Amino acid sequence: MSQQPFSRPGAIDLSALKRQAPAPSGPAGGGAGRAPGAGGASAGDAAYAVTVTEANFQQVVEASMTAPVLLAFFSASRLPESEQMARDLATVVGEYDGRFLAGLVDVDATPAIAQAVQLPSVPFVMAVIDGRPQPLLQDVLGIDELRTVLQQVGQQLTASGVAGRHQPRATGPAEEGGEPAMDPRYAPAQDALEAGDLDRAVAEYQKLVTANPADTEAAAGLAMAKVLQRTQGVDLQAARAAAAAAPDDVDAQTLVADLDMLGGHVEDAFARLVELVRRTSDKERDRARDHLLGLFAAVGNDDPRVLNGRRALASALF
């Protein structure tokens, strides 16, 4: 079970357009370069960016089964800044060596795609993970702000066990069918997770954190692996009943908070433990606080939900 890294309402159904799109003659990366008739931003020779057309749209979306795809919708005629933001997103995505693929969608050149996704405005950035689209950004951001956003998303992906990598698109079709590359630092831990060996996954992530305490992705992976380890084989209903019967029992409350995390109810998990900190004292309070800090690390310390949770925790402590 994995936590959805950015669960936002209003996911858009792309299935209709996927059915309409004609089969492309080459790989999704074959669209890299300027779309026919388009005068705006182009993926050019970027290794991890493609220009999205109606012909390659389906394959770009299907690439999200390997690793996340970020679709950046822009219109030079409606808002020139949106075109620059699309270029900047492609630049930032390139810094992640395949962790993301940027799909640049010129809505003036591809009105059918804009209609299919019911595009609300430009700019608009949609994250597609395992074929499931979720809104990510709807404001004009500078390149440094985009770097911050992708850093947060990357931390959450690591915490959720999402470690696939796209192959470089500029290298041509020969590499398109290859296996997704993986950052070798995380490979042993990811292999352990895929094998269901949570004890080994925790140990492998712990090695990375011990070697480099500043590695936030490893810290997030360690924290989420511990959540998976603690909840393995737990009966959800029994755990909730035990927590309801003993509201000040730290073990019971932290277990349900872990289960909330796995279910994607991040804010509920934080709120439960903040209130537990507020009600307890001494060693019990320390245990509740430390557990909450671990959940903060699993989500990513720059996530807005974590920032709100830290403020709530400070209020509960002082």
Buried (B, 14 or more C-beta within 10 A) or exposed (E): EBBBBBEEEEBBEBEEBBEEBEEBEEBBBBBBBBBEEBEBBBBBEBBBBBBBBBBBBBBBBBBBEBBBBBBBBBBBEBBEBBBBBBBBBBBBBBEBBBBBBBBBBBBBBBEBBBEBBEBEEBBBBBBBBEBBBBBBBBEEBEEEBBBEBBBBBBBBBBBBBBBBBBBBBBEEEEBBEEEBBBBEBBEBBBBBBEEEBBEBBBBBBBBBBEEEEEBBBBBBBBBBBBBBEBBEEEEEEEBBEBBEEEEEBBEBBBBBBBBBBBBBBBEBBBBBBBBBBBBBEEEBBEBBBEBBBBBBBBBBBBBEBBEBBBEBBEEBEE
